[in-house]
């Protein structure tokens, strides 16, 4: 399990998020402990959904 150095923003910075996921995968990560900067529960849930969609692509 790896944790990104900075919080991810899969909604506002999808390409950076893809790059971080790819880099961590290349280093052997099968699980990533992602963190987000969110303004409310709804924003957090939307970030989780966006991350799942990016990871599945």
N, C-alpha and C positions, 0 to 999 in steps of 0.2 A: 504494500500500500504506500502510495506517495501522496504528498500534499503540495499543491502549487505554491510557489513563493509568494504570490499575491492573490487576492480574491479574483474569481472569474466573473466576467460579465457577458454571459452568452447572448443576452438580448442586445446590448449596446456595442459589444466587440466580438461578434461571432467568429471572425477570422482569427483573432488572437486566441480565442478559446479553442478553436480547432487546432491551432499550432501547439498550444500547451498540451492538449490531449494526445496529439501525435508524438510530441517529444517524450512525454511520460511513457507512452506505449513502447516507443523505441528503447527506453531504458528498462523495459520489463515489467512495468506496472500493469497489474490486472485489476486493481481497485484504486480509485482516486478519491481522496477525502477533500472534496471541493468545498470552498467557502464562497459566499456571495456578500455583496453589500446590498442590502435591501431596505426599502423604506417602510414596508408593511408586510403582513402575511401574504397578501395576494401577490405582491411583487416577488417575494421569495418563491412562491409556488410557480409563478410564471417563469422564473429563472431556472427552477428545477426542470420544468417541461422543456424549455429551450435547450438546456444542457443535454437532456435525454435525446432530443431530436438531433442535435449535432453529433452526439456520440454514436448514434445509430446510422448516420449517413456515411 
